[in-house]
């Protein structure tokens, strides 16, 4: 097959393999570290978990992607990317080891969260640098294939890292610090792998002069506000509707995830280890839903149009979420995890397509930056709201009903939106930018 032949040729490019190795090790370590952080906050026997603690952990994991992400490119255009990978991963290894020490010594919570926040903030620079460096190691003819392979392989590596963390936590010593140290070792390996690349191999090319850093950061902020103004204008109406609906669905998903975490910790399991097993199963089923969405969405959105497919996903969630969630029993909740994974990812793929097709090329990158911010802040905001509402055991009919109403509102609204562009009904792009 031509694609398989192109893939083999691509993998024969030495520097591409090395850059891919940096990505796999780095994102694998991310998966280990993030699961270790979550299990320490939620399932450590010595800790009394609360919804507020879960909200804090989600903020630590996701806010750097929203607050640092749009500005990362300004600095990456000034630093050698190979050095970002070497020093960034070395710094994350050191910080992860410090996090393990803080876990063992029962340090104050704010110190633990500060260490974890630094790890995830550095991660934003590494991930952005990996994407920016790719054209330096792949020729233009194979860049599309490389852009398809690298983020997908990175996501799989992060998933495998999370699975490794669960395996160590379930079968090894009952210590989250051990899992975090595993992540630190993988970060260090990623940095050492980056050393195999020549210092100037990944760019950037030295421009004659850069604008002052403060001016560059201010320009970036102005560009983001320009994207918001574009979305508020008639030309950006389709994208604005899609982004609003996606933010609301992401909010719903985040609130339900906090509810599920509390149920797994206190409501459905008798021990933290049993609860951790339930959570692992729920996340695996949600991941299966994400995969099913990738298979189903091109066909469904091609027939309905991406906007109507978002409405269908939200409508399905509005009906199934309360019927599966209100019993607060393990089996229905596992089914709900699959359904919500499918509907959330299906809506995201359709939203990506609407933005790609309806936004002018000169604004598209900036609109996706706004999308990134909304996507993660909605998730963190959901955790904060759930922390105020949820009882200690997670059994909250009010949260389930509120989320169902939000899903229903999205479904009705998106069904009634008069989509302006005929092209929006023409199917789904398979090359959508991945969001964290």
C-alpha positions as CSV (number, residue, x, y, z in Angstrom):
1,X,0.0,0.0,0.0
2,X,1.3,3.5,-0.8
3,X,0.7,4.8,2.7
4,X,2.6,1.9,4.2
5,X,5.5,2.5,1.8
6,X,5.6,6.2,2.7
7,X,5.5,5.3,6.4
8,X,8.5,2.9,6.0
9,X,10.4,5.6,4.1
10,X,9.6,8.2,6.8
11,X,10.8,5.9,9.6
12,X,14.1,5.4,7.7
13,X,14.9,9.1,8.3
14,X,17.3,9.0,11.2
15,X,16.6,12.4,12.7
16,X,12.8,11.9,12.4
17,X,13.2,8.6,14.4
18,X,15.2,10.4,17.1
19,X,12.6,13.2,17.3
20,X,9.8,10.7,17.5
21,X,11.8,8.9,20.2
22,X,11.9,12.1,22.2
23,X,8.1,12.5,21.8
24,X,7.3,8.9,22.8
25,X,9.5,9.0,25.9
26,X,8.3,12.5,26.9
27,X,4.6,11.8,26.5
28,X,4.9,8.4,28.0
29,X,6.4,10.1,31.1
30,X,3.5,12.6,31.0
31,X,1.0,9.7,31.2
32,X,2.9,8.1,34.1
33,X,3.2,11.4,36.0
34,X,-0.4,12.5,35.4
35,X,-1.9,9.2,36.6
36,X,0.5,9.2,39.6
37,X,-0.7,12.7,40.5
38,X,-4.3,11.8,40.2
39,X,-4.0,8.5,42.2
40,X,-2.1,10.3,44.9
41,X,-4.7,12.9,45.3
42,X,-7.7,10.6,45.0
43,X,-6.7,7.1,46.1
44,X,-3.9,7.4,48.7
45,X,-5.1,5.5,51.8
46,X,-3.6,8.1,54.1
47,X,-5.4,11.0,52.4
48,X,-9.0,12.1,52.9
49,X,-9.9,13.0,49.3
50,X,-12.3,15.8,48.6
51,X,-13.8,17.2,45.4
52,X,-11.8,20.4,46.1
53,X,-8.6,18.4,46.1
54,X,-9.6,16.8,42.7
55,X,-10.3,20.3,41.3
56,X,-6.9,21.5,42.4
57,X,-5.2,18.5,40.7
58,X,-7.1,19.2,37.5
59,X,-6.1,22.8,37.6
60,X,-2.4,21.8,38.0
61,X,-2.6,19.4,35.1
62,X,-4.5,21.6,32.6
63,X,-4.2,25.3,33.4
64,X,-0.6,25.5,32.1
65,X,-1.8,24.3,28.7
66,X,-4.3,27.2,28.6
67,X,-2.3,30.0,30.2
68,X,1.2,29.2,29.0
69,X,0.3,27.6,25.7
70,X,-0.6,30.6,23.6
71,X,2.7,32.3,24.6
72,X,5.0,29.3,24.3
73,X,5.7,29.9,20.6
74,X,7.2,33.4,21.4
75,X,9.9,31.9,23.5
76,X,10.4,28.8,21.3
77,X,11.3,31.1,18.4
78,X,14.2,32.4,20.5
79,X,15.6,29.2,22.0
80,X,17.2,26.3,20.2
81,X,14.6,23.6,20.2
82,X,17.0,20.8,20.8
83,X,18.1,22.5,24.0
84,X,14.5,22.9,25.0
85,X,14.1,19.1,24.8
86,X,17.4,18.4,26.7
87,X,17.0,20.9,29.5
88,X,13.2,20.8,29.6
89,X,13.1,17.1,30.2
90,X,16.1,17.2,32.6
91,X,14.2,19.9,34.6
92,X,11.0,17.8,34.6
93,X,13.0,14.8,35.8
94,X,14.4,16.8,38.7
95,X,11.0,18.3,39.5
96,X,9.3,14.9,39.3
97,X,11.9,13.5,41.7
98,X,11.2,16.4,44.0
99,X,7.4,15.7,43.8
100,X,8.2,12.1,44.9
101,X,10.1,13.4,47.9
102,X,7.2,15.7,48.8
103,X,4.8,12.7,48.7
104,X,7.0,10.6,51.0
105,X,7.6,13.4,53.5
106,X,4.0,14.4,53.6
107,X,4.9,18.0,52.7
108,X,2.3,20.8,52.8
109,X,-0.2,20.6,50.0
110,X,0.6,23.9,48.4
111,X,4.3,22.8,48.0
112,X,3.3,19.6,46.3
113,X,0.9,21.4,43.9
114,X,3.6,24.0,43.1
115,X,6.0,21.3,42.1
116,X,3.5,19.5,40.0
117,X,2.4,22.8,38.4
118,X,6.0,23.5,37.3
119,X,6.3,20.0,35.7
120,X,3.2,20.5,33.6
121,X,4.2,24.1,32.7
122,X,7.5,23.0,31.2
123,X,5.6,20.2,29.4
124,X,3.8,22.9,27.3
125,X,7.1,24.1,25.9
126,X,8.3,20.6,25.1
127,X,5.1,19.6,23.2
128,X,5.0,22.9,21.3
129,X,8.6,22.5,20.4
130,X,8.1,18.9,19.1
131,X,5.5,20.2,16.6
132,X,7.6,23.2,15.6
133,X,10.7,21.0,15.0
134,X,9.0,18.5,12.8
135,X,9.5,20.3,9.5
136,X,13.2,20.5,10.2
137,X,13.6,16.7,10.0
138,X,11.0,15.8,7.3
139,X,10.8,17.0,3.7
140,X,7.6,18.8,2.6
141,X,6.3,15.8,0.6
142,X,6.1,13.7,3.8
143,X,5.2,16.4,6.3
144,X,1.4,15.6,6.3
145,X,2.1,11.9,7.0
146,X,4.6,12.9,9.8
147,X,2.0,15.3,11.3
148,X,-0.5,12.4,11.3
149,X,1.9,9.9,12.8
150,X,3.7,11.9,15.5
151,X,0.8,13.3,17.6
152,X,-1.1,10.0,17.3
153,X,2.0,8.0,18.4
154,X,2.4,10.5,21.3
155,X,-1.1,10.1,22.4
156,X,-0.7,6.3,22.4
157,X,2.5,6.7,24.4
158,X,0.8,8.9,27.0
159,X,-2.0,6.3,27.2
160,X,0.6,3.5,27.6
161,X,2.3,5.5,30.3
162,X,-0.9,5.9,32.1
163,X,-1.5,2.2,31.9
164,X,2.0,1.5,33.2
165,X,1.3,3.8,36.1
166,X,-1.9,1.9,36.9
167,X,0.0,-1.4,36.6
168,X,2.8,-0.3,39.0
169,X,0.3,1.1,41.5
170,X,-1.9,-2.0,41.4
171,X,0.7,-4.7,41.5
172,X,3.8,-3.1,43.0
173,X,4.6,-1.3,46.3
174,X,1.6,0.8,47.5
175,X,3.5,4.0,46.9
176,X,2.6,6.8,44.4
177,X,6.2,8.1,44.9
178,X,7.5,4.9,43.1
179,X,5.2,5.7,40.1
180,X,6.4,9.4,40.0
181,X,10.0,8.2,40.1
182,X,9.3,6.0,37.1
183,X,8.1,9.1,35.3
184,X,11.2,11.0,36.3
185,X,13.4,8.2,34.7
186,X,11.4,8.4,31.5
187,X,11.8,12.2,31.4
188,X,15.5,11.8,31.8
189,X,15.6,9.2,29.0
190,X,13.8,11.7,26.7
191,X,16.4,14.4,27.5
192,X,19.2,12.0,26.7
193,X,17.6,10.9,23.5
194,X,17.4,14.6,22.4
195,X,21.2,14.8,22.9
196,X,21.6,12.5,19.9
197,X,20.4,15.4,17.7
198,X,22.8,18.1,16.6
199,X,22.3,21.3,18.7
200,X,21.2,23.4,15.6
201,X,19.4,20.6,13.8
202,X,15.9,21.6,15.0
203,X,16.2,25.4,14.6
204,X,15.0,28.0,14.8
205,X,17.0,29.8,12.2
206,X,18.6,32.9,13.7
207,X,16.7,36.0,12.5
208,X,18.6,39.2,12.2
209,X,16.6,40.7,15.0
210,X,13.8,39.6,17.3
211,X,11.3,42.1,18.7
212,X,11.7,42.7,22.4
213,X,10.2,39.9,24.5
214,X,7.7,42.1,26.3
215,X,6.5,43.5,22.9
216,X,6.3,39.9,21.5
217,X,4.2,38.7,24.4
218,X,1.9,41.8,24.1
219,X,1.5,41.1,20.4
220,X,0.5,37.6,21.2
221,X,-2.2,38.8,23.6
222,X,-3.5,41.2,21.0
223,X,-3.7,38.5,18.4
224,X,-5.8,36.3,20.8
225,X,-8.2,39.2,21.4
226,X,-8.4,39.7,17.6
227,X,-9.5,36.1,17.3
228,X,-12.2,36.7,19.9
229,X,-13.4,39.7,18.0
230,X,-13.5,37.7,14.8
231,X,-15.6,35.0,16.5
232,X,-18.0,37.7,17.7
233,X,-18.4,39.1,14.2
234,X,-20.8,37.5,11.6
235,X,-17.9,35.9,9.7
236,X,-17.1,33.8,12.8
237,X,-20.6,32.9,13.8
238,X,-20.5,29.2,12.8
239,X,-17.2,28.7,14.6
240,X,-18.4,30.6,17.7
241,X,-21.5,28.3,18.0
242,X,-19.3,25.2,17.7
243,X,-16.8,26.4,20.2
244,X,-19.5,27.4,22.7
245,X,-21.1,24.0,22.4
246,X,-17.8,22.2,22.7
247,X,-16.9,24.2,25.8
248,X,-20.2,23.3,27.4
249,X,-19.9,19.6,26.6
250,X,-16.3,19.7,28.0
251,X,-17.7,21.3,31.1
252,X,-20.2,18.5,31.4
253,X,-17.6,15.8,30.9
254,X,-15.3,17.4,33.6
255,X,-18.1,17.6,36.2
256,X,-19.0,13.9,35.6
257,X,-15.4,12.9,35.8
258,X,-15.1,14.4,39.3
259,X,-18.4,12.7,40.3
260,X,-17.0,9.4,39.0
261,X,-13.7,9.9,40.9
262,X,-15.6,10.5,44.1
263,X,-17.8,7.5,43.5
264,X,-14.8,5.2,42.8
265,X,-13.1,6.4,45.9
266,X,-16.0,6.3,48.4
267,X,-19.4,5.3,46.8
268,X,-18.7,2.1,44.8
269,X,-15.6,0.6,46.4
270,X,-14.6,-0.6,49.9
271,X,-10.9,0.0,49.5
272,X,-8.8,2.5,47.6
273,X,-7.2,-0.3,45.5
274,X,-10.6,-1.5,44.5
275,X,-11.7,2.0,43.6
276,X,-8.5,2.5,41.6
277,X,-9.4,-0.6,39.6
278,X,-12.8,0.7,38.9
279,X,-11.4,4.1,37.7
280,X,-8.9,2.3,35.4
281,X,-11.8,0.4,33.8
282,X,-13.9,3.5,33.4
283,X,-11.0,5.4,31.7
284,X,-10.3,2.4,29.4
285,X,-14.0,2.4,28.4
286,X,-14.0,6.1,27.9
287,X,-10.9,5.7,25.7
288,X,-12.8,3.0,23.7
289,X,-15.5,5.6,23.2
290,X,-13.0,8.1,21.9
291,X,-11.8,5.4,19.4
292,X,-15.4,4.6,18.3
293,X,-16.0,8.3,17.7
294,X,-13.0,8.5,15.4
295,X,-14.6,5.6,13.4
296,X,-18.2,6.8,13.4
297,X,-17.9,10.5,13.1
298,X,-16.7,10.8,9.5
299,X,-19.7,8.9,8.3
300,X,-22.3,10.4,10.7
301,X,-21.1,14.0,10.2
302,X,-20.9,13.5,6.4
303,X,-24.6,12.6,6.4
304,X,-25.9,15.1,9.0
305,X,-23.3,17.9,8.7
306,X,-20.9,18.5,11.6
307,X,-23.2,20.9,13.4
308,X,-26.1,18.5,13.4
309,X,-23.7,15.7,14.5
310,X,-22.8,17.8,17.5
311,X,-26.5,18.1,18.2
312,X,-26.9,14.4,17.9
313,X,-24.0,13.7,20.3
314,X,-25.3,16.2,22.9
315,X,-28.9,14.8,22.6
316,X,-27.7,11.2,23.0
317,X,-25.8,12.3,26.1
318,X,-28.8,14.2,27.5
319,X,-30.9,11.1,27.3
320,X,-28.4,8.4,28.3
321,X,-26.4,10.2,31.0
322,X,-29.2,10.5,33.6
323,X,-30.6,7.0,32.8
324,X,-27.2,5.5,33.4
325,X,-25.9,7.8,36.1
326,X,-28.8,8.2,38.5
327,X,-28.7,4.6,39.8
328,X,-25.1,5.3,40.9
329,X,-24.3,1.6,40.2
330,X,-21.0,0.3,38.8
331,X,-22.2,-1.3,35.6
332,X,-24.4,1.6,34.3
333,X,-21.6,4.0,35.1
334,X,-19.1,2.0,33.1
335,X,-21.5,2.1,30.1
336,X,-21.9,5.8,30.7
337,X,-18.1,6.2,30.5
338,X,-18.1,4.7,27.0
339,X,-21.1,6.7,25.9
340,X,-19.6,10.0,27.1
341,X,-16.3,9.2,25.6
342,X,-17.9,8.7,22.2
343,X,-20.2,11.7,22.3
344,X,-17.5,14.1,23.7
345,X,-14.9,13.1,21.1
346,X,-17.4,12.9,18.3
347,X,-18.5,16.5,19.1
348,X,-14.8,17.6,19.3
349,X,-13.9,16.2,15.9
350,X,-17.0,17.9,14.3
351,X,-16.0,21.2,16.1
352,X,-12.5,21.0,14.7
353,X,-13.9,20.5,11.2
354,X,-16.3,23.5,11.5
355,X,-13.4,25.7,12.6
356,X,-11.2,24.5,9.8
357,X,-13.9,25.0,7.1
358,X,-15.6,28.2,8.3
359,X,-12.7,30.4,9.7
360,X,-10.6,32.5,7.3
361,X,-7.1,31.2,6.9
362,X,-5.6,34.4,8.4
363,X,-7.5,33.8,11.7
364,X,-7.5,30.0,11.9
365,X,-4.4,29.5,14.0
366,X,-5.5,32.1,16.5
367,X,-9.0,30.7,16.7
368,X,-7.5,27.3,17.5
369,X,-5.5,28.9,20.3
370,X,-8.7,30.4,21.7
371,X,-10.2,26.9,21.3
372,X,-7.4,25.4,23.3
373,X,-7.9,27.8,26.1
374,X,-11.7,27.3,26.2
375,X,-11.3,23.5,26.0
376,X,-9.1,23.3,29.2
377,X,-10.6,26.1,31.2
378,X,-14.1,24.6,30.8
379,X,-12.8,21.3,32.2
380,X,-11.1,23.0,35.2
381,X,-14.2,25.2,35.8
382,X,-16.4,22.1,35.9
383,X,-14.2,20.6,38.5
384,X,-14.4,23.7,40.6
385,X,-18.2,23.8,40.3
386,X,-18.5,20.1,41.2
387,X,-16.3,20.7,44.2
388,X,-18.9,23.1,45.6
389,X,-21.9,20.8,44.9
390,X,-20.8,17.2,45.4
391,X,-21.2,15.3,48.7
392,X,-18.3,13.3,50.1
393,X,-19.4,10.0,48.4
394,X,-20.1,11.6,45.0
395,X,-23.8,10.6,44.9
396,X,-25.4,13.8,43.6
397,X,-28.6,13.6,41.6
398,X,-28.4,17.4,41.2
399,X,-25.1,17.2,39.3
400,X,-26.5,14.5,37.0
401,X,-29.7,16.4,36.3
402,X,-27.9,19.8,35.7
403,X,-25.4,18.1,33.3
404,X,-28.3,16.5,31.4
405,X,-30.0,19.9,31.1
406,X,-26.8,21.4,29.7
407,X,-26.5,18.6,27.2
408,X,-30.1,19.1,26.2
409,X,-29.6,22.8,25.7
410,X,-26.6,22.2,23.5
411,X,-28.5,19.7,21.4
412,X,-31.5,21.9,20.8
413,X,-29.4,25.0,20.1
414,X,-27.1,23.3,17.7
415,X,-29.9,21.6,15.8
416,X,-31.6,25.1,15.3
417,X,-28.5,27.0,14.3
418,X,-28.8,28.0,10.6
419,X,-25.4,26.9,9.3
420,X,-24.2,29.4,6.6
421,X,-21.6,27.4,4.8
422,X,-22.7,24.6,2.5
423,X,-19.2,23.2,2.9
424,X,-19.8,22.5,6.6
425,X,-22.2,19.8,5.6
426,X,-19.5,18.1,3.6
427,X,-18.0,15.7,6.1
428,X,-15.2,15.8,8.6
429,X,-11.5,16.4,8.1
430,X,-9.3,13.6,9.4
431,X,-6.4,15.9,10.1
432,X,-7.6,17.8,13.2
433,X,-5.2,19.5,15.6
434,X,-4.9,17.6,18.8
435,X,-5.9,19.5,22.0
436,X,-4.8,18.7,25.5
